[in-house]
Amino acid sequence: TQLLEQSPQFLSIQEGENLTVYCNSSSVFSSLQWYRQEPGEGPVLLVTVVTGGEVKKLKRLTFQFGDARKDSSLHITAAQPGDTGLYLCAGPSADSWGKLQFGAGTQVVVTP
Amino acid sequence: GAVVSQHPSRVICKSGTSVKIECRSLDFQATTMFWYRQFPKQSLMLMATSNEGSKATYEQGVEKDKFLINHASLTLSTLTVTSAHPEDSSFYICSAAGTANSYEQYFGPGTRLTVT
């Protein structure tokens, strides 16, 4: 079974601070995705990283895929209260086509 | 693009009754849809994979006779919780995978089921 371990589980910071969320595995993934979920809503796809060493930026969010394609990180610069949510990483499951393996999630709270 | 809707968004039902939840892909055809269950402050737990025109594939431990899934078209999948009990109360989320990139899933807004 491919496991995706996210850390930390919970992060509380003040507006303007930076934060990094990590997603690690002992398995190689062909791609990894990051989602953000707000309370009472479904997850929203933020980015897909495919190439080892790849860095993608989405405004204040920077996503990196490890060279060996076993890990990824999400860095938020100058966090805002609107960044509050559950951040989930996910990768293709080895079990069957189309299925995703999700990490346990990181709950981020940004206070004004 | 890639919009997925769910209906209803919230439902309260009495123990022993059945509830149907619809999941629709609004602007693309979804060959595969997935049904998840989520407990508070936890990640998503996959219940089943629904393929248009064929039987759903259930994850280990999920009762197929209790959670009936029908994927009648490329834009609609339904989940029916039969003979609901209070322990079935949860947040149910569907997702749809498009044909272009099978590993990107687009999620519906979720359905909050409360069984009294």
Interface residues (C-beta under 8 A of the other chain):
Chain A: S30 S31 Q33 Y35 G40 E41 G42 P43 V44 L45 T48 L86 L88 G91 P92 S96 W97 G98 K99 L100 F102 G103 A104 G105 Q107
Chain B: V4 Q6 T32 F34 K41 Q42 S43 L44 L46 T49 T57 F91 I93 S95 A97 N101 S102 Y103 E104 Q105 Y106 F107 G108 P109 G110 R112
